[in-house]
Each structure stands twice: as C-alpha cells, then as structure tokens.
C-alpha cells in the first residue's frame, strides 16, 4: 500500500509517516498542556494528528500556533492513564507526545481518543 493511503489502525503509534515516507523518529516522552505551551514559546512545531481509521493529519509549522489555540489546547489530556473523554469539549481528547527526528523541527504527535 502506498503511504499516501495508509491509515491509523491502532494507538499508540510506534512509527509516523508522511504521504511519501516513514519518518525516522522516536517518541521522546508524553507531554502535558503546560509542556507544550513551553515548547511553543521557544520554537514552532509540526503537529501530527492520529485518529484510528484516518490518515495522519500534518499541520505545517506556519499553522502550529493557530491550530494549538483553535483545536488542540482544550483537548490535551495531562495524564495519559486517567482520561475520561466525556470531560473534554466534543467528547474527545489527545495524548500528546514529542517525537525526535534528525534534521526536522520538533514534532508533537496528538493521538485522538473518543
């Protein structure tokens, strides 16, 4: 199957990809809302949204701040093990994690739970 047609089948992800290639990256750690705010104060990031049954959705760094404010910020689950999606707007939450890849700006993966 071509990567541009690849969908998320299970969470958490062990690899991330674009339409053209798998990204040589590893998950560094999970992030809280406050940790993401701190990263965004220092540098733009690439957000990637993973939702089971859909393709990965990449947000360009130029849109990272607007995406953070309009969608992501209110849905970040600070505690990965204790998530009740019914307490979040629109009944979904994100596990957030930072991924490290050579020669790329920081990647923050948001794994959608609903």
CNS distance restraints for C-alpha pairs under 8 A (distance, minus, plus):
assign (resid   1 and name CA) (resid   5 and name CA) 6.83 0.50 0.50
assign (resid   1 and name CA) (resid   6 and name CA) 6.89 0.50 0.50
assign (resid   2 and name CA) (resid   6 and name CA) 6.62 0.50 0.50
assign (resid   2 and name CA) (resid  19 and name CA) 7.94 0.50 0.50
assign (resid   3 and name CA) (resid  17 and name CA) 7.44 0.50 0.50
assign (resid   3 and name CA) (resid  18 and name CA) 6.99 0.50 0.50
assign (resid   3 and name CA) (resid  19 and name CA) 5.08 0.50 0.50
assign (resid   3 and name CA) (resid  20 and name CA) 6.00 0.50 0.50
assign (resid   3 and name CA) (resid  21 and name CA) 6.75 0.50 0.50
assign (resid   4 and name CA) (resid  18 and name CA) 7.14 0.50 0.50
assign (resid   4 and name CA) (resid  19 and name CA) 3.96 0.50 0.50
assign (resid   4 and name CA) (resid  20 and name CA) 6.55 0.50 0.50
assign (resid   4 and name CA) (resid  55 and name CA) 7.89 0.50 0.50
assign (resid   5 and name CA) (resid  19 and name CA) 7.56 0.50 0.50
assign (resid   5 and name CA) (resid  55 and name CA) 7.04 0.50 0.50
assign (resid   6 and name CA) (resid  55 and name CA) 6.06 0.50 0.50
assign (resid   7 and name CA) (resid  52 and name CA) 7.30 0.50 0.50
assign (resid   7 and name CA) (resid  53 and name CA) 5.81 0.50 0.50
assign (resid   7 and name CA) (resid  54 and name CA) 4.96 0.50 0.50
assign (resid   7 and name CA) (resid  55 and name CA) 4.28 0.50 0.50
assign (resid   7 and name CA) (resid  56 and name CA) 6.84 0.50 0.50
assign (resid   8 and name CA) (resid  50 and name CA) 6.52 0.50 0.50
assign (resid   8 and name CA) (resid  51 and name CA) 6.28 0.50 0.50
assign (resid   8 and name CA) (resid  52 and name CA) 4.79 0.50 0.50
assign (resid   8 and name CA) (resid  53 and name CA) 5.50 0.50 0.50
assign (resid   8 and name CA) (resid  54 and name CA) 5.72 0.50 0.50
assign (resid   8 and name CA) (resid  55 and name CA) 6.03 0.50 0.50
assign (resid   8 and name CA) (resid  56 and name CA) 6.91 0.50 0.50
assign (resid   9 and name CA) (resid  52 and name CA) 5.25 0.50 0.50
assign (resid   9 and name CA) (resid  53 and name CA) 5.94 0.50 0.50
assign (resid  10 and name CA) (resid  52 and name CA) 6.04 0.50 0.50
assign (resid  11 and name CA) (resid  52 and name CA) 7.30 0.50 0.50
assign (resid  11 and name CA) (resid 111 and name CA) 7.07 0.50 0.50
assign (resid  12 and name CA) (resid 111 and name CA) 7.06 0.50 0.50
assign (resid  14 and name CA) (resid  26 and name CA) 7.95 0.50 0.50
assign (resid  14 and name CA) (resid  27 and name CA) 7.95 0.50 0.50
assign (resid  15 and name CA) (resid  22 and name CA) 7.30 0.50 0.50
assign (resid  15 and name CA) (resid  23 and name CA) 7.31 0.50 0.50
assign (resid  15 and name CA) (resid  25 and name CA) 7.30 0.50 0.50
assign (resid  15 and name CA) (resid  26 and name CA) 7.50 0.50 0.50
assign (resid  16 and name CA) (resid  22 and name CA) 6.05 0.50 0.50
assign (resid  16 and name CA) (resid  23 and name CA) 5.73 0.50 0.50
assign (resid  16 and name CA) (resid  25 and name CA) 7.44 0.50 0.50
assign (resid  17 and name CA) (resid  21 and name CA) 5.69 0.50 0.50
assign (resid  17 and name CA) (resid  22 and name CA) 4.04 0.50 0.50
assign (resid  17 and name CA) (resid  23 and name CA) 5.16 0.50 0.50
assign (resid  17 and name CA) (resid  56 and name CA) 7.55 0.50 0.50
assign (resid  18 and name CA) (resid  22 and name CA) 6.25 0.50 0.50
assign (resid  18 and name CA) (resid  23 and name CA) 7.18 0.50 0.50
assign (resid  18 and name CA) (resid  56 and name CA) 7.48 0.50 0.50
assign (resid  18 and name CA) (resid  58 and name CA) 7.90 0.50 0.50
assign (resid  23 and name CA) (resid 101 and name CA) 7.33 0.50 0.50
assign (resid  24 and name CA) (resid 101 and name CA) 5.95 0.50 0.50
assign (resid  24 and name CA) (resid 102 and name CA) 7.54 0.50 0.50
assign (resid  25 and name CA) (resid  99 and name CA) 6.06 0.50 0.50
assign (resid  25 and name CA) (resid 100 and name CA) 5.22 0.50 0.50
assign (resid  25 and name CA) (resid 101 and name CA) 4.30 0.50 0.50
assign (resid  25 and name CA) (resid 102 and name CA) 7.43 0.50 0.50
assign (resid  26 and name CA) (resid  99 and name CA) 5.30 0.50 0.50
assign (resid  26 and name CA) (resid 100 and name CA) 5.46 0.50 0.50
assign (resid  26 and name CA) (resid 101 and name CA) 6.83 0.50 0.50
assign (resid  27 and name CA) (resid  97 and name CA) 6.70 0.50 0.50
assign (resid  27 and name CA) (resid  98 and name CA) 5.91 0.50 0.50
assign (resid  27 and name CA) (resid  99 and name CA) 4.31 0.50 0.50
assign (resid  27 and name CA) (resid 100 and name CA) 6.45 0.50 0.50
assign (resid  28 and name CA) (resid  97 and name CA) 7.24 0.50 0.50
assign (resid  28 and name CA) (resid  98 and name CA) 5.60 0.50 0.50
assign (resid  28 and name CA) (resid  99 and name CA) 5.43 0.50 0.50
assign (resid  28 and name CA) (resid 100 and name CA) 6.41 0.50 0.50
assign (resid  29 and name CA) (resid  97 and name CA) 5.57 0.50 0.50
assign (resid  29 and name CA) (resid  98 and name CA) 5.77 0.50 0.50
assign (resid  29 and name CA) (resid  99 and name CA) 7.54 0.50 0.50
assign (resid  30 and name CA) (resid  80 and name CA) 7.85 0.50 0.50
assign (resid  30 and name CA) (resid  95 and name CA) 7.38 0.50 0.50
assign (resid  30 and name CA) (resid  96 and name CA) 5.70 0.50 0.50
assign (resid  30 and name CA) (resid  97 and name CA) 4.01 0.50 0.50
assign (resid  30 and name CA) (resid  98 and name CA) 6.34 0.50 0.50
assign (resid  31 and name CA) (resid  35 and name CA) 5.82 0.50 0.50
assign (resid  31 and name CA) (resid  36 and name CA) 6.48 0.50 0.50
assign (resid  31 and name CA) (resid  78 and name CA) 7.11 0.50 0.50
assign (resid  31 and name CA) (resid  95 and name CA) 7.86 0.50 0.50
assign (resid  31 and name CA) (resid  96 and name CA) 5.32 0.50 0.50
assign (resid  31 and name CA) (resid  97 and name CA) 5.16 0.50 0.50
assign (resid  31 and name CA) (resid  98 and name CA) 6.79 0.50 0.50
assign (resid  32 and name CA) (resid  36 and name CA) 6.41 0.50 0.50
assign (resid  32 and name CA) (resid  76 and name CA) 7.06 0.50 0.50
assign (resid  32 and name CA) (resid  77 and name CA) 6.95 0.50 0.50
assign (resid  32 and name CA) (resid  78 and name CA) 4.50 0.50 0.50
assign (resid  32 and name CA) (resid  79 and name CA) 7.42 0.50 0.50
assign (resid  32 and name CA) (resid  96 and name CA) 7.12 0.50 0.50
assign (resid  33 and name CA) (resid  37 and name CA) 6.34 0.50 0.50
assign (resid  33 and name CA) (resid  73 and name CA) 6.77 0.50 0.50
assign (resid  33 and name CA) (resid  76 and name CA) 5.89 0.50 0.50
assign (resid  33 and name CA) (resid  77 and name CA) 7.45 0.50 0.50
assign (resid  33 and name CA) (resid  78 and name CA) 6.23 0.50 0.50
assign (resid  34 and name CA) (resid  38 and name CA) 6.34 0.50 0.50
assign (resid  35 and name CA) (resid  39 and name CA) 6.35 0.50 0.50
assign (resid  36 and name CA) (resid  40 and name CA) 6.16 0.50 0.50
assign (resid  37 and name CA) (resid  41 and name CA) 6.33 0.50 0.50
assign (resid  38 and name CA) (resid  42 and name CA) 6.69 0.50 0.50
assign (resid  39 and name CA) (resid  43 and name CA) 6.18 0.50 0.50
assign (resid  39 and name CA) (resid  44 and name CA) 7.87 0.50 0.50
assign (resid  40 and name CA) (resid  44 and name CA) 5.79 0.50 0.50
assign (resid  40 and name CA) (resid  45 and name CA) 7.07 0.50 0.50
assign (resid  40 and name CA) (resid  65 and name CA) 7.58 0.50 0.50
assign (resid  44 and name CA) (resid  61 and name CA) 5.59 0.50 0.50
assign (resid  44 and name CA) (resid  62 and name CA) 7.48 0.50 0.50
assign (resid  44 and name CA) (resid  64 and name CA) 6.56 0.50 0.50
assign (resid  44 and name CA) (resid  65 and name CA) 7.67 0.50 0.50
assign (resid  44 and name CA) (resid 105 and name CA) 7.35 0.50 0.50
assign (resid  44 and name CA) (resid 106 and name CA) 7.55 0.50 0.50
assign (resid  45 and name CA) (resid  60 and name CA) 7.91 0.50 0.50
assign (resid  45 and name CA) (resid  61 and name CA) 5.24 0.50 0.50
assign (resid  45 and name CA) (resid  64 and name CA) 6.22 0.50 0.50
assign (resid  45 and name CA) (resid 105 and name CA) 5.93 0.50 0.50
assign (resid  45 and name CA) (resid 106 and name CA) 5.00 0.50 0.50
assign (resid  45 and name CA) (resid 107 and name CA) 5.69 0.50 0.50
assign (resid  45 and name CA) (resid 108 and name CA) 6.85 0.50 0.50
assign (resid  46 and name CA) (resid  58 and name CA) 6.94 0.50 0.50
assign (resid  46 and name CA) (resid  59 and name CA) 5.74 0.50 0.50
assign (resid  46 and name CA) (resid  60 and name CA) 5.64 0.50 0.50
assign (resid  46 and name CA) (resid  61 and name CA) 4.97 0.50 0.50
assign (resid  46 and name CA) (resid  64 and name CA) 6.52 0.50 0.50
assign (resid  46 and name CA) (resid 105 and name CA) 6.95 0.50 0.50
assign (resid  46 and name CA) (resid 106 and name CA) 6.32 0.50 0.50
assign (resid  46 and name CA) (resid 107 and name CA) 4.82 0.50 0.50
assign (resid  46 and name CA) (resid 108 and name CA) 6.22 0.50 0.50
assign (resid  47 and name CA) (resid  58 and name CA) 5.97 0.50 0.50
assign (resid  47 and name CA) (resid  59 and name CA) 5.12 0.50 0.50
assign (resid  47 and name CA) (resid  60 and name CA) 7.28 0.50 0.50
assign (resid  47 and name CA) (resid  61 and name CA) 7.59 0.50 0.50
assign (resid  47 and name CA) (resid  64 and name CA) 6.61 0.50 0.50
assign (resid  47 and name CA) (resid 107 and name CA) 5.93 0.50 0.50
assign (resid  47 and name CA) (resid 108 and name CA) 4.90 0.50 0.50
assign (resid  47 and name CA) (resid 109 and name CA) 5.87 0.50 0.50
assign (resid  47 and name CA) (resid 110 and name CA) 7.08 0.50 0.50
assign (resid  48 and name CA) (resid  56 and name CA) 6.55 0.50 0.50
assign (resid  48 and name CA) (resid  57 and name CA) 5.49 0.50 0.50
assign (resid  48 and name CA) (resid  58 and name CA) 4.51 0.50 0.50
assign (resid  48 and name CA) (resid  59 and name CA) 6.16 0.50 0.50
assign (resid  48 and name CA) (resid 107 and name CA) 7.22 0.50 0.50
assign (resid  48 and name CA) (resid 108 and name CA) 6.24 0.50 0.50
assign (resid  48 and name CA) (resid 109 and name CA) 4.76 0.50 0.50
assign (resid  48 and name CA) (resid 110 and name CA) 5.93 0.50 0.50
assign (resid  49 and name CA) (resid  56 and name CA) 5.78 0.50 0.50
assign (resid  49 and name CA) (resid  57 and name CA) 5.02 0.50 0.50
assign (resid  49 and name CA) (resid  58 and name CA) 6.55 0.50 0.50
assign (resid  49 and name CA) (resid 109 and name CA) 6.04 0.50 0.50
assign (resid  49 and name CA) (resid 110 and name CA) 4.76 0.50 0.50
assign (resid  49 and name CA) (resid 111 and name CA) 5.94 0.50 0.50
assign (resid  49 and name CA) (resid 112 and name CA) 6.99 0.50 0.50
assign (resid  50 and name CA) (resid  54 and name CA) 7.43 0.50 0.50
assign (resid  50 and name CA) (resid  55 and name CA) 7.28 0.50 0.50
assign (resid  50 and name CA) (resid  56 and name CA) 5.17 0.50 0.50
assign (resid  50 and name CA) (resid  57 and name CA) 6.74 0.50 0.50
assign (resid  50 and name CA) (resid 109 and name CA) 7.26 0.50 0.50
assign (resid  50 and name CA) (resid 110 and name CA) 6.09 0.50 0.50
assign (resid  50 and name CA) (resid 111 and name CA) 4.73 0.50 0.50
assign (resid  50 and name CA) (resid 112 and name CA) 5.96 0.50 0.50
assign (resid  51 and name CA) (resid  55 and name CA) 7.45 0.50 0.50
assign (resid  51 and name CA) (resid  56 and name CA) 7.21 0.50 0.50
assign (resid  51 and name CA) (resid 111 and name CA) 6.27 0.50 0.50
assign (resid  51 and name CA) (resid 112 and name CA) 5.15 0.50 0.50
assign (resid  51 and name CA) (resid 113 and name CA) 7.54 0.50 0.50
assign (resid  52 and name CA) (resid 112 and name CA) 7.79 0.50 0.50
assign (resid  59 and name CA) (resid  63 and name CA) 6.29 0.50 0.50
assign (resid  59 and name CA) (resid  64 and name CA) 6.39 0.50 0.50
assign (resid  59 and name CA) (resid  67 and name CA) 7.69 0.50 0.50
assign (resid  60 and name CA) (resid  64 and name CA) 6.44 0.50 0.50
assign (resid  63 and name CA) (resid  67 and name CA) 6.02 0.50 0.50
assign (resid  64 and name CA) (resid  68 and name CA) 5.96 0.50 0.50
assign (resid  65 and name CA) (resid  69 and name CA) 6.28 0.50 0.50
assign (resid  66 and name CA) (resid  70 and name CA) 5.93 0.50 0.50
assign (resid  67 and name CA) (resid  71 and name CA) 5.66 0.50 0.50
assign (resid  67 and name CA) (resid  72 and name CA) 6.40 0.50 0.50
assign (resid  68 and name CA) (resid  72 and name CA) 4.72 0.50 0.50
assign (resid  68 and name CA) (resid  73 and name CA) 5.34 0.50 0.50
assign (resid  69 and name CA) (resid  73 and name CA) 5.77 0.50 0.50
assign (resid  69 and name CA) (resid  74 and name CA) 7.97 0.50 0.50
assign (resid  71 and name CA) (resid  75 and name CA) 7.17 0.50 0.50
assign (resid  72 and name CA) (resid  76 and name CA) 6.46 0.50 0.50
assign (resid  72 and name CA) (resid  94 and name CA) 7.73 0.50 0.50
assign (resid  74 and name CA) (resid  88 and name CA) 7.41 0.50 0.50
assign (resid  74 and name CA) (resid  89 and name CA) 7.20 0.50 0.50
assign (resid  75 and name CA) (resid  88 and name CA) 6.12 0.50 0.50
assign (resid  75 and name CA) (resid  89 and name CA) 6.93 0.50 0.50
assign (resid  75 and name CA) (resid  92 and name CA) 6.76 0.50 0.50
assign (resid  75 and name CA) (resid  93 and name CA) 4.62 0.50 0.50
assign (resid  75 and name CA) (resid  94 and name CA) 5.75 0.50 0.50
assign (resid  76 and name CA) (resid  93 and name CA) 5.82 0.50 0.50
assign (resid  76 and name CA) (resid  94 and name CA) 4.95 0.50 0.50
assign (resid  76 and name CA) (resid  95 and name CA) 6.41 0.50 0.50
assign (resid  76 and name CA) (resid  96 and name CA) 6.72 0.50 0.50
assign (resid  77 and name CA) (resid  83 and name CA) 6.59 0.50 0.50
assign (resid  77 and name CA) (resid  93 and name CA) 6.07 0.50 0.50
assign (resid  77 and name CA) (resid  94 and name CA) 5.82 0.50 0.50
assign (resid  77 and name CA) (resid  95 and name CA) 5.84 0.50 0.50
assign (resid  77 and name CA) (resid  96 and name CA) 7.52 0.50 0.50
assign (resid  78 and name CA) (resid  95 and name CA) 7.85 0.50 0.50
assign (resid  79 and name CA) (resid  83 and name CA) 6.89 0.50 0.50
assign (resid  80 and name CA) (resid  95 and name CA) 6.27 0.50 0.50
assign (resid  83 and name CA) (resid  93 and name CA) 7.82 0.50 0.50
assign (resid  84 and name CA) (resid  88 and name CA) 7.67 0.50 0.50
assign (resid  85 and name CA) (resid  91 and name CA) 4.99 0.50 0.50
assign (resid  85 and name CA) (resid  92 and name CA) 5.00 0.50 0.50
assign (resid  85 and name CA) (resid  93 and name CA) 5.70 0.50 0.50
assign (resid  85 and name CA) (resid 113 and name CA) 7.07 0.50 0.50
assign (resid  85 and name CA) (resid 114 and name CA) 6.13 0.50 0.50
assign (resid  86 and name CA) (resid  90 and name CA) 7.89 0.50 0.50
assign (resid  86 and name CA) (resid  91 and name CA) 4.71 0.50 0.50
assign (resid  86 and name CA) (resid  92 and name CA) 7.14 0.50 0.50
assign (resid  87 and name CA) (resid  91 and name CA) 6.72 0.50 0.50
assign (resid  88 and name CA) (resid  92 and name CA) 5.92 0.50 0.50
assign (resid  88 and name CA) (resid  93 and name CA) 6.29 0.50 0.50
assign (resid  91 and name CA) (resid 114 and name CA) 6.24 0.50 0.50
assign (resid  92 and name CA) (resid 112 and name CA) 6.83 0.50 0.50
assign (resid  92 and name CA) (resid 113 and name CA) 5.51 0.50 0.50
assign (resid  92 and name CA) (resid 114 and name CA) 4.51 0.50 0.50
assign (resid  93 and name CA) (resid 112 and name CA) 5.84 0.50 0.50
assign (resid  93 and name CA) (resid 113 and name CA) 5.24 0.50 0.50
assign (resid  93 and name CA) (resid 114 and name CA) 6.67 0.50 0.50
assign (resid  94 and name CA) (resid 110 and name CA) 5.35 0.50 0.50
assign (resid  94 and name CA) (resid 111 and name CA) 5.15 0.50 0.50
assign (resid  94 and name CA) (resid 112 and name CA) 4.63 0.50 0.50
assign (resid  94 and name CA) (resid 113 and name CA) 5.95 0.50 0.50
assign (resid  95 and name CA) (resid 109 and name CA) 7.90 0.50 0.50
assign (resid  95 and name CA) (resid 110 and name CA) 5.56 0.50 0.50
assign (resid  95 and name CA) (resid 111 and name CA) 5.06 0.50 0.50
assign (resid  95 and name CA) (resid 112 and name CA) 6.69 0.50 0.50
assign (resid  95 and name CA) (resid 113 and name CA) 7.61 0.50 0.50
assign (resid  96 and name CA) (resid 108 and name CA) 6.56 0.50 0.50
assign (resid  96 and name CA) (resid 109 and name CA) 5.64 0.50 0.50
assign (resid  96 and name CA) (resid 110 and name CA) 4.65 0.50 0.50
assign (resid  96 and name CA) (resid 111 and name CA) 6.50 0.50 0.50
assign (resid  97 and name CA) (resid 108 and name CA) 5.55 0.50 0.50
assign (resid  97 and name CA) (resid 109 and name CA) 5.31 0.50 0.50
assign (resid  97 and name CA) (resid 110 and name CA) 6.76 0.50 0.50
assign (resid  98 and name CA) (resid 106 and name CA) 7.16 0.50 0.50
assign (resid  98 and name CA) (resid 107 and name CA) 5.83 0.50 0.50
assign (resid  98 and name CA) (resid 108 and name CA) 4.62 0.50 0.50
assign (resid  98 and name CA) (resid 109 and name CA) 6.34 0.50 0.50
assign (resid  99 and name CA) (resid 106 and name CA) 6.81 0.50 0.50
assign (resid  99 and name CA) (resid 107 and name CA) 5.24 0.50 0.50
assign (resid  99 and name CA) (resid 108 and name CA) 6.15 0.50 0.50
assign (resid  99 and name CA) (resid 109 and name CA) 7.10 0.50 0.50
assign (resid 100 and name CA) (resid 106 and name CA) 6.52 0.50 0.50
assign (resid 100 and name CA) (resid 107 and name CA) 6.78 0.50 0.50
assign (resid 101 and name CA) (resid 105 and name CA) 7.97 0.50 0.50
assign (resid 101 and name CA) (resid 106 and name CA) 7.62 0.50 0.50
assign (resid 101 and name CA) (resid 107 and name CA) 7.89 0.50 0.50
